């Protein structure tokens, strides 16, 4: 009986030790387990003198799915989705310059055209031939611009709550950022984290206080640079949306959106549908801005159904 109790207690004691003494290691362990479950490993490639970290999973002989994260996100935004797609696709998810473990150079240009050109150079460096490209938020804007700028360089386009177009209704984010004196997507401090999470997802999870300094360390460390990048793309989205260029998209396109998205209003969906010939859409009634995190199973089902029909 004592031996059995020891077997039960030992993992709990280890978890408690990690939580209270080594929270950074606990977060790292969770990240490793997510990647392990999704069958992804971290790799890197040098592109134009810049090291790009990325996650790779699945069989390289199968069709490639290139996944592009959003503002203030990173490659692991796709780790929740990976378990559902790596069996059927060769998955590549990079950190974009300015985010994650990629170069955080404040002197780089972070407009969408510049980031799109860098993503194309990354794809070329890996020898990706006409991948399927999926992007969320800012990453969806980059994916959309990729389809316009390099129409023969991708097989299909999947947009998940993408920026870069304006709908009939303003989002909560657009209203709050209208005066250009308040950025709702940059943390003022750890006490601000719950507000930010509640703005991004429809049903915010509880985040233990001991883990917050680890989870939001980069967001606070690079707060000023993230703020600068945000205003570059926010002003570009306001003044130069791609609404009038959607007809230039010639590849099969799937549009996925969360009904409760506070960052980018769901009224963008009919704009995209009307502008991109032959596109199809699906609105998830129970999620917000990041469907691949909030409901990765439903998101993957929609993506795979679309890709199977190509």
N, C-alpha and C positions, 0 to 999 in steps of 0.2 A: 504494500500500500504506500509506504514511504517513497519507494522508487517511482511509483506511478505519479504520485503528487509532485515529485521532483521533475519528472518529464513534462508535466503540465505547467509547472511554475516557471521553469527555466526560460522558455520563450517569452513569457509575460514579463519576467524580470528584465530580460534583454531589451524588450521593446520599451519598457519604462526607462531603462538606462539611456537608450538612444534618445527618447523623447525629452528627457529632462537634462541630460548631460551633453549628448551629441546630436542635436536636432538636425544639423547639416548632413550627418551620415544617414539619418533616417530618411530624409528627403532624397538623398542620392540612392538609397536602397529602393525606395519607391519608384524612382525613375528607371532604375535598372530592371526592376520587375516588370514595369510596363513595357519596356523595350523587349525583354525576354518573351513576354506573352505575345507580342506582336511580331516576333521573329526579325527584329531590326537590330543592326549594329551601327555604331558611329564610325564614319570614315572622314577623309578630307581630301581635297584636291586644290592645287594652286592654280588660280585663274588670274592672268594679268598681274602677277606678283602678289595676289591676295589669297590667303588660305580660307577656303570655304568648308566649314564642317557640315556634314550632312548625315542623315540616317538612311540606311539602305536595307531593304528586306525583299524576300520573295525570290523567285527564279529569274535570273537575267534573260533567259530565253523567252520569257512571257512578255506580253505587252507592258510597256513602261507607263507608270502613273507618277507624274511629277507634281508634288504637293507644295503649295506656296502659302506660308503663314501670313498673318495680318500684322497690323501695327502693334508694337510692344510684345509681339509673340515670338515664338521660335520653333525649331524643327519638332520639338516634343509636343506641340499642339496637335500633331497628327498621330501620336502614340496610342491614343484611345481608339482611333479608327483602324490602325494597322492590323490588329488581329483578324479583322473581317475582310481584308483585301489582299494580304500578302500571299495567300494561298493561290490566288488567281492572277496576280499582277506583280510585276517588278516595281517596287516602290522606292522613290527617291524623295527625301524631304530635307531641303537645305535650310541653314540659317542665312537670311539675307544680310548684306552689309548694313551695319548700323544696329543689328539685333542679335540676340543670342550670343554665341561664341564667335561670330564673325567679327571683322574689324569694326571698331567703333570710332571711326575717324570723323570728327565734327566738320572737317573741311570738304568732305565728299558732297556731291550733289545728290539729294534724295528725292528729286522729283520722279514721277512715275516713268517717264521715258528713260531716264538714266538707270533706274532699277530694272526696267524691262530689258534693256540692252545688256546689263550685267547678268541677268538670268539666262539670256540666250547664250552668252559666252560660257556660262557654267554648264549648260546643257551640251554645248559643242565640246567642251573639255572632257566631258564624260562619254562623248560619242552617242548621245541620245538621239535617235532618229525618229522624228515625228511622234513624240510621246503624247499621251493624253495628259492634259494639264488641268489641275483643279486648284482653285485659290479661294481663300476666305478673306473677306474685308479688304484691307489694302492689298493683300495677296491676290484677291479676286480681281481687283482693278489692274494689277500687273498682268495677270493671266489674260484678261480681256484685251489689254493693250498688246500683249504678245500675239494674240490671234489677229489683230489688225496690222501690226508691223511686220509679222513673219507668217503670213497666211499659209505657206506651204511647209511650215516647220512643226506643225502639231496635227494630231489626228482628231482630237475633239477637245471641247472646252466645258469645264464644269465650274459654275460660279456659285459660291456659297456666301450669301449675304454680302455681295461685293460692293465695294465703294466705286466711285467713278461715274455714277449716273444719278440724276435727280428724279425723284418721284413726285407725285402730285401733292404729297403731304411732307412737311418737315419732320425730321426725327427729333427726339428729345435732345440728342447730342447737338444737332444743328441749331436748335433754339438756344441751348446753353452757351454755345461757342459763337453766337452771332456777333457779339461785340468785340471779339478777338482779345478779350482781357481775362478769359477764364478757360482753361483746358480741362474738361471733365475726365480725360483719359490719362492724366498724369497725377501721381500720388503726391499729396502734400506731406504725408507721413504714414507710419504704420496704422495709425488710428483711422486713416482714410481708406484702408484696403477693403473693408466690408462694403462701403458705398460703391467703390469701383466694381467689385464683383457683382453686386446687385444690379448694376447698370448693364453689365455684359451678358449675364445669364438670367434666364427666367426664374429658375428656382435655385437661389444661391446655396451652395453647400456650406456647412460649418467648417471654418478653418481654425484649428487649434492655435492659441496665441503663441505657443512656443515655436511653432513652425513659420509664423509670419515673417520674422526677421530674415529667415533663409529664403523663403519663397519670393519675397519682394526686395531682396538685396540689390539686384541689378536695376530694378525699376527706380529705386531711390538713388543708387550710385550714379546712374545716367539720366537722372530726371531732367536736367537742363537740356541735354542733347535730345532726349525724346520729345521734350516740349517744342524744340526748334523744328524737328522733323514733322511733328504733328501739324504745325502751322503751315509748313511748306505744302503738305498734301491737302490740308483742309481748304486752304485758299485756292489751290489748283482745282479741287473738286467743285468749289463754289463757282469759280470764274471760267473754268474750262472743262466741264463734264463731257463725257463721250456720247451723250444722247444722240447727237447728230451724226455720229460715226458708226453706230451700231450696225448699219446696213453693210459695212465692210467686213463683218464677220461671216466667213463662208464655211466654217467647219460645224459639224453637229454640236449643238450646245444644250446643256442641261442647267436649269436655274433652280437652286434650292434656297429656301428662306425660312426664317423663324417668324411666326406670326407676332411674337412679342419682342422683336428686335427694337431696342431703344436707340441704337447707334445709327442704323440705316433703315428707314421706314419700308415696310412691306409694299407700299405703293410703287416701289421701284420695279417690282416683278412685272406688271403689265407693260411698263415702259420697255423693259428688256425683251419681253415676248414679242411686242409689236415691232421692235427694231431689228431683231435677229431672226431672219427668215428660217422657219422650220424648227425653231427652238421649242423646248418643252419645259414645264416648270412643276414644282411641287412645293407647297407651303406646309411646314410642320406646325401644327396648332399648339404644341406644348413646349416650344423652345424659344430662345432669344437669338443672340447674335452669333453663337458658335455651335451650330448643330453637330459638327464632328466631335465635339466634346460633350455636349449635353445629351445627345442620343446617337452615339456612333453606330449602333446597329441599324437604326432606321435610315441614317444617312448613307451607310454603306450599301444597304439594300437598294436604295434609289439610284446610287451611282452604278452599281453592278448591273441592275436592270437596264439602265440606259446604255451602258457599254456593251452589254450582250447583244443589243439590237442593232449595233452598228455593222 
